[in-house]
Amino acid sequence: MIADKGYDRDRLRKALAEPGVKPCIPGRADRKEPIACDTDLYKSRHLIECLFDRLKD
């Protein structure tokens, strides 16, 4: 699951891990311990958002 930094919560990460979903959510700036995130996969999220923006126009 690819999500924005606003969804960076330990509870959400734990809930996603139970059924075997691998989260791709970058850590927020105020997080004490950094979280590893696949940056290439996260960049593809931007392309999908741009596609939906164009469809809305």
C-alpha positions as a Markdown table, in Angstrom:
| # | Residue | x | y | z |
|---|---|---|---|---|
| 1 | Met | 0.0 | 0.0 | 0.0 |
| 2 | Ile | 1.4 | 3.4 | -1.0 |
| 3 | Ala | 0.2 | 6.3 | 1.1 |
| 4 | Asp | 1.1 | 9.8 | 2.1 |
| 5 | Lys | 3.0 | 10.9 | 5.2 |
| 6 | Gly | -0.2 | 11.8 | 6.8 |
| 7 | Tyr | -0.9 | 8.0 | 7.3 |
| 8 | Asp | 2.4 | 7.4 | 9.1 |
| 9 | Arg | 1.0 | 5.8 | 12.3 |
| 10 | Asp | 2.3 | 2.7 | 14.1 |
| 11 | Arg | -1.2 | 1.4 | 14.5 |
| 12 | Leu | -1.9 | 1.6 | 10.8 |
| 13 | Arg | 1.4 | -0.1 | 9.9 |
| 14 | Lys | 0.7 | -2.9 | 12.4 |
| 15 | Ala | -2.9 | -3.4 | 11.0 |
| 16 | Leu | -1.5 | -3.6 | 7.5 |
| 17 | Ala | 1.2 | -6.1 | 8.4 |
| 18 | Glu | -1.2 | -8.6 | 9.9 |
| 19 | Pro | -2.8 | -9.6 | 6.6 |
| 20 | Gly | 0.6 | -9.4 | 4.8 |
| 21 | Val | 0.3 | -5.9 | 3.2 |
| 22 | Lys | 3.7 | -4.2 | 2.9 |
| 23 | Pro | 3.2 | -0.4 | 3.5 |
| 24 | Cys | 5.1 | 2.1 | 1.5 |
| 25 | Ile | 4.6 | 5.2 | 3.7 |
| 26 | Pro | 7.5 | 7.6 | 4.3 |
| 27 | Gly | 8.0 | 8.6 | 7.9 |
| 28 | Arg | 6.9 | 12.0 | 9.2 |
| 29 | Ala | 9.6 | 14.5 | 10.1 |
| 30 | Asp | 8.8 | 14.4 | 13.8 |
| 31 | Arg | 9.2 | 10.6 | 14.0 |
| 32 | Lys | 12.0 | 9.7 | 16.5 |
| 33 | Glu | 13.2 | 6.6 | 14.6 |
| 34 | Pro | 13.3 | 6.8 | 10.8 |
| 35 | Ile | 11.3 | 4.3 | 8.8 |
| 36 | Ala | 12.6 | 2.8 | 5.6 |
| 37 | Cys | 10.5 | 3.4 | 2.5 |
| 38 | Asp | 11.0 | 2.4 | -1.1 |
| 39 | Thr | 11.5 | 5.8 | -2.7 |
| 40 | Asp | 11.1 | 4.6 | -6.3 |
| 41 | Leu | 7.7 | 3.0 | -5.5 |
| 42 | Tyr | 6.6 | 6.1 | -3.6 |
| 43 | Lys | 7.5 | 8.3 | -6.6 |
| 44 | Ser | 5.1 | 6.2 | -8.7 |
| 45 | Arg | 2.3 | 7.4 | -6.4 |
| 46 | His | 2.8 | 10.9 | -7.7 |
| 47 | Leu | 2.3 | 9.8 | -11.3 |
| 48 | Ile | -1.0 | 8.2 | -10.3 |
| 49 | Glu | -2.2 | 11.3 | -8.6 |
| 50 | Cys | -1.3 | 13.4 | -11.7 |
| 51 | Leu | -3.3 | 11.0 | -13.8 |
| 52 | Phe | -6.4 | 11.4 | -11.6 |
| 53 | Asp | -5.9 | 15.2 | -11.7 |
| 54 | Arg | -6.0 | 15.2 | -15.5 |
| 55 | Leu | -9.1 | 13.0 | -15.5 |
| 56 | Lys | -10.8 | 15.4 | -13.2 |
| 57 | Asp | -10.1 | 18.3 | -15.5 |
